[in-house]
Amino acid sequence: MIKEIKYLIFFFIIVIFIFFTTKYYFSDTNKKKTYRTLNNFDKQINNYQKKLPVLDDDTKNIIEYVEQKDTKKKKFNFWKLLESDD
């Protein structure tokens, strides 16, 4: 008998906990607080973004393309190797 009462009390405690957490989570005050914090984070990000220095681009004409003509390249005939199964 005591065991069943104990389980019943545990069950009610768990149900009460779930009820109050969902009640708080879906409450208007919680929604307002989360919206305000998200809005504050956006404002802080915008403020930090304005304070960031912009660096000049100094990478123009850095890469020099060199044309190399290598006449001693060996031609690979890979497809010919597959075709000839003699």
Secondary structure by P-SEA (a helix, b strand, c coil): caaaaaaaaaaaaaaaaaaaaaaaaacaaaaaaaaaaaaaaaaaaaaaaaabbbbcccccccbbbbbbbcccbbbbaaaaaaaccc
